[in-house]
């Protein structure tokens, strides 16, 4: 095979056309920026480059700062009334009347909390995700918030990292699809619609690759991996129209992302043509000193601005040092003007200068929003096991025992970054099951106070409930505060005495169903061995209870698929499907090594001697109450030409008893490449709805552009040669075909 790249200049051109189509530079906005900039003092300019979090309530001193134009924006500021009043002061009492911008972490809902982002990604349903983001935008903008620090599109391949909960998982294609849906939902077609909010693609870049899953740790990412895995979701967010980007906390290859000219100038601005706003993360600029990169806070300010950070979040190195840096000519005025321009552009794009000063209003949770949250949750839950079709349960069942610390825990159910969600809005599984069955048939005995509890006092009552019931429902997992930012775990098992609780309740010898709510993939083999069915519900949000009850009783059929690989043990991490082969791959005969005690070592192949090589559940995996049969893979040709297309189709039949959806996945593998390529890479997905007995043909169309990756010269190329292709239910199975790219 030759490694001559096809000419893909065309690809790059198409991409920029897409960006510009969404976000053209508006000449009238640019003129207004020019005229404003010409009237601004240096203090006012630095103010536009500074974001405060200090406005818990609107004190007199903050009002004075707003009049002086000391802040462009506020993070997590006050309530709706404070925000409306602050905006009135900025617009009518500051010298230039520049509006404020209120930002907040609207990660997976505002008042209505949808599943955590990792859970939403498990739905593989961009349409519903877009609607959820729209609902969040409407609720947030009602309360004066016009900027969300989302979507988070950090590729996360390490379940130890607590922020995997906020991520779209391990795969750049899936991350791009679900992240773009969030951008569309937030920004709609027009950012100046008062109900639109600005998206912020974060954390740029490589934050998900922090070593050993330890929060804020360094990331080492070779450039090919950066360009093929970690950067594409950011690029996809810009193509979807995202108008802001947040730099990450971590160093990447030794350079803090916050002062990283390569990432922020060369790639983001020059290669991708980004004309939006770049914000630092929370105090990340002065943190460059602790990283051992900047010599002082002033030096950090210079490095950050030089790299292209337009707005400093929370810390005040710009306020404290920029004037002096400009006077001493260590920072050119041009850097300041460029940054201010980028900030004002965002405010103009949002229509903030032109809309009436908002009045204070409260977001309410509507029946529609609840319905949407319930549907998205139903789609995000993944059925991992269903022995002998235990699920769905018959509605006529005499009684169920509801056991475990997460059956009735509203705050935990909302997951991390749900600060505007309210516990009183949440419907828990216990409440929903009581509604379905009536109190007398829903026997509740939590057994443990919370997920980490070790006190066994509740075990006897739980066992008693299990003995009285036909089926035991075990609500297990991790509490809200165990995942999210600064919540790295070195053990990813079920915390506390949950496994012991399951063993105790197992003595009743009743069929058990485990429903696990968590912010990350956990390891829970002991539970899987004892439970006949397992549903993975992530942190499911406001309507988690009704969604889970619907799934348990067959009013809905599970269709979620894992957006991340589940390891058998923490010792396999990092483990992800899009790995490279080795020179000595293990043979199929070498699979099945039992976990824990080393087997007699045999052979010199790439594997472990004390655990199987494969994961517990592969990326893309998820069962249904139906059995979906894949058949008849066909390719429109054996050859894909540089400028041609190739159709890949297969038939999908619902052999089950229920109407339901299957997420069909398209994978490819470039067999020989100038930079070795993963054994499989996801290139397409389709959610297909099928009635019992129905067959549908699913067709994907591939172009050479879909096959492109970066070569050793960092060019995006599609290399001629043989490729494998799969239409598959997950990353470990599927119908396989071959074609050649010419
Ligand atoms: C997080 C960001 C977040 C910011 C503001 C930081 O600690 O890393 O993701 O947007 O806080 O809340």
Boltz pocket constraint, residues with backbone or C-beta under 6 A from the ligand:
constraints:
  - pocket:
      binder: B
      contacts: [[A, 75], [A, 105], [A, 149], [A, 202], [A, 281], [A, 282], [A, 485]]
      max_distance: 6.0
